[in-house]
Amino acid sequence: MNWYEQARAAEQRQDWDAAIALVSAHAECFSADFHRHDNHLWHLDLLARAGRIAELAELALADRHARRRLNRVSSERGVGESGPGSPAPSTGAP
């Protein structure tokens, strides 16, 4: 079984630590190799699904893909879309 199959199997088992470790080793943001870039997006999704919001937020400081994924997970949780690089929502108060 190659790394990809192992990562998919770990993801199916919800063994987030194993899946994240396997995928992150083959992930690269803005890589010329589209597979590595796709793996980067997969890595971010795994972090969000694993609830590793602090790690995702750290990456979001310099990575727009991580920032988008953090915003999406925040929105899904009803937190809003404020986060690194995003303005805080207006309260309407002066």
N, C-alpha and C positions, 0 to 999 in steps of 0.2 A: 504494500500500500504506500503510495507516494504522499508527500506532505499535504497536497491539496485534498486527497481523499481522507487523510487523517484529520485535517482541519474540519472538513464537512461532517465527519463522524462525530468529532468532539462537539461541534455546533449542534448537531441533532440531539446529543446527550445533555446539552446545556452545560458542558464542561468548559466554561468560559475561559478559564486560565489556560488550558491546553490549546483551545482554538485561537486565542489571542496571541499566544507565544508562537504558534506555527505560522499564522498569517502575517504577523508583524515582521518576521524575518524575511518576507518576500514582498514587502510593501514599500512604496516610495511615492511621495507626492510629486507631481509634475515630472514624472519619469518619461523619457522618450519611449520606453517599453510600456505599452498600454496595459499589459497584464499586471505589472508592478503598480501602476496607478489604480487599476481596478481593485487590487489587493489592498491598497491604502484606504479606499472607500469602504471596503469590507471590514478592515481593521477598525475603522471609526464606528461602523455599525455594531460590531461586536462589543466595543467598549460601552456604547450606549445601552445595548441589550443586557450587558453584564451589570449595569448600574454604576460603572466606573466614571461617574460624572466629573470627579476631580481631575482625573487623567485627561478626559476629553476637554475640560476647561483649560488645562495647562497647554494642550496642543492648540487650542483655539486662539491662544494669544498670537500665534504666528501662522496659523494654517486656516485659510478660509473654508476649506472643506470641513474641518473639525468645528469651526464656528457655526456653519450651517447645520451640522448634525446636532450640536449642542442646542441651538435655537429650536430645532424640531423636537428634541426630547423634552426641552423645557416647556414648549407649547403643549405637547402631549400630556405632560404632568400638570398643566394649568399654572405654570410658574410665570409664563410670559416669555418674551423674547429678549430680555435684557441679559447681557453677558459680555464677555470680552469683545470689544469692537462694536458693540451695539449701544445706542443711547438708552437710558432708562425710560420706560413708558411714562407719559405725562399723566399726572393725577387730575389735571384740570384745575388745581388750586393755584392761586396767584403766587 
